[in-house]
C-alpha cells in the first residue's frame, strides 16, 4: 500500500510538473529577432522591425512588383508609437532573387504576406500598401480579414485598365514629340530604344518622383530593384503594361473592406487624385489625403506631410 501511494504521489507530481511546463511554454512568446530572414515558398525574404511598443504594428507592403521597402524608410519616424515592419517581397530588395515565373503570382504573394505574419507572431496588423502594395493589401484583407486592423492605401493601384487610362491622360501633357516617341516604341515594342528610355525618365520626373534623390540612394534603390519580376508581372514602364497583371481589376472588391481605411495620393501622382477619390467613395467611412507637391513617391517628395497623414489616421482610429 505504501509503495502504491508513493508511486501515485510520484506520478502525480510528475504529471503536475509536465502540465506546468506545458502551460508555461504556451504562455511564452517566441523571441523574434529585430531583423532577419523568413522562409517562404520559393526562398527567403528579408524583414526588419523598428520600434517595440505594444500597439498594433504597421506592416509595409511595397510597390513594384519588384521594388523594395527601401523607399518607405521614412516611415521609421512613426516607430516611436507603432512598431513598423519593413519587408522585401521575394525577388526584390534584400530578399532572395527568383527566376521561376510560377512564383511571380498574386496568389503566391498573398500567401507570402501570411507566412511573414505567422513567423513574426502578429495577431493583428495595420497594412501600409504603396502602389502595387495596395493591391496586395486588398487581396490579403479579402482572404485574411481577421488579421487586419486597418489599411493605408498609398498611391493605390486596383485596376490595370484604370491605371493605363490615367497614364494616358498624363502622357498627353508631355510635348508632342515625346508622345510620338512613346507611342511609336510601344507599337514596335522597342522598349530598349534610348529615346523611349529618355521619354520614360521625363514622365517619371513629373509624375513618379519629382524630388531628386542623392546618388547613393539611387544606386541602392537600383540594386534592390527586381527588374525581372517587374517586367514579367507589369511591363517595361509605369505607363506600358504587358505582363501578367494586364487584365487585373479588383475595383469591385473595395466595397467589401470593413476596417478603417486611409487613401493617400500625391498632387501630381500617376495614381491621379480624381481616381483615388473615386476609390475612396467605394469604401464607406474611409478617409482621403492629397499630399502637396508630390508625385507617386510621396515619402520621397513630401515625407513630412505624408507621415503626418499616416500618424493622424492611426491616432484617430485608436
Secondary structure, DSSP 8 states (H G I E B T S, - for coil): -HHHHHHHHHHHHHHHHHHHHHHHHHHS-----SEEEEEETTEEEEEEEE---SS-EEEEE-STTT--GGGGGGGGGGGGTS-EEEE--TTSTTS-----GGG-SHHHHHHHHHHHHHHTT-S-EEEEEETHHHHHHHHHHHH-GGGEEEEEEES---BHHHHHHHHHHHHTTS-HHHHHHHHHHHHHT-TT-HHHHHHHHHHHHHHT--S---HHHHHHHHHH--HHHHHHHT-SBTTB--STTTT-B-GGGGGG--SEEEEEEETT-SS-HHHHHHHHHTSTT-EEEEETT--S-HHHH-HHHHHHHHHHHHHHH-
